[in-house]
Amino acid sequence: MDKNEHIYAIFGASGDLTKRKLVPAIYSLFIQKLLPTKFTLLGLSRSNYSDEQFRDKMRSAISEFDESEDTSRIDEFINHIYYLPFDSEKSEDYGILKEKLKKLRDGREINGNTVFYLSTPPELYSIIPKYLAKVNLNDQSDGWKRIIIEKPFGTDLESAIKLKNELLEDWQEEQIYRIDHYLGKETVQNLLVTRFSNGIFEPLWNRNYIHHIEVTSSESIGVEKRGGYYDSSGALKDMVQNHLLHIVGMVAMEPPSSLDADSIRNEVLKVFQSLRPINKENVKNCTIRGQYLASTIKGEHVLGYREEEGVDKNSDTETYAAIKFYIDNWRWGGVPFYIRTGKRLPTRVTEVVIHFKPTPHFLFAKDATANECNLLVIRIQPDEGILMKIGMKTPGNGYEVQNVNMDFHYSDLNGVRIPSAYERLIGDTIKGDSTLFARSEEVLEAWEFLQPVIDSWKEEETPLFGYPAGTWGPEHADDLIEENNLTWRYPCKNLSNDGIYCEL
Ligand code: BG6
């Protein structure tokens, strides 16, 4: 018996995430032979599809990723897929689901191992697990049962605590996998490898040598078709509470004692527990919020946020958020962290920039400033890689210093494919490895840290600045950075370049 044989049940299977990310990721695991031979995928949603109709939809979703002429691999995979029309809010349907699972298991001689993936609106996160438990589908006596939920885990501290308590009434913490897809990104995991497999970085990775740290996650797209969801969320809840703070956790954590799930997550939790609270009075000085305005990008008119489909015409929801904060512990005491994210910025980039302190005495006439050299950039996406900017002598008379790049691009590793975050995370849910999933304590700490910001922004005590689509956000964001000669780095699509006018 294979301990990983299972049925993968996806709620919300007619939705976009299933066809764009989940099924292609499961297919990719299949062709790499990373799935057990005994597995079944069951799609569940209200649409009235037959197995065949659902299989056809999944076939075309996969074909977009696998363009090979030989369709036999897709055919073989498709045979593992089934469908059940299902209303998650109707308790009667759960009895039918239980029967269906039994039938599928008997047909393929699979034991009771089951993953329940909730690719649904968050309102169903407390309903589906409860109804599953009512028909004993949380019972692990015939095989493991796991539920996977996507962020957002609550919409503020109070709702997150409520959701946690509701889930824990019927499920054990080890059965709950909270997906923050950034943790599944190879390059986010590489933060650990860069830090802890190279003796040269760790001695410098602290308040003695680091001046400040920036984390940027920018997107060039607007809210697209998600205006309805986004307008009730905004950049702070959509990106900062989860993705950006988790990156900070990886950058700032202490070395774990081992690579097991709890050792790593305990260290991230300690970072979150050390975040210096931002009092409501401080929010104005430590945060910037913005909203994109209509503009022309490369000759094309681009709508402002308030004109987007599904968005309130008077919306005060932020599409840009920047925060300055400190981590009060021995390693990071006094080192400012600056994080920012936004939609309709010039380019799509996620990166961490470590600004090392300048030398104590400027020997050379034009010593590069702390902002321009002495930098380590860890690029999460795109053009994944790592870049060190250092000052070097310009050949010729005297001692002119110029900044040069030492860089590594993942694309230089010929033939190496970077797997999608979902591929990694789905594989881990099957193996039962929860290292890259958020535990409830981390989620609550992150909400607690941001709650004063949420409250203050709601009460409109912090101004909402407009910024033209296609720019780097409100100009005031520069004021957040303490020292006059410092600004944010303006990254380009290509890791090696930067600057406000670089090619995007
Ligand atoms: C999601 C957010 O979690 O992350 C989206 O809800 C955002 O608004 C997306 O666009 C960004 O993910 P990625 O992997 O494209 O950086």
Boltz pocket constraint, residues with backbone or C-beta under 6 A from the ligand:
constraints:
  - pocket:
      binder: B
      contacts: [[A, 219], [A, 238], [A, 239], [A, 350]]
      max_distance: 6.0
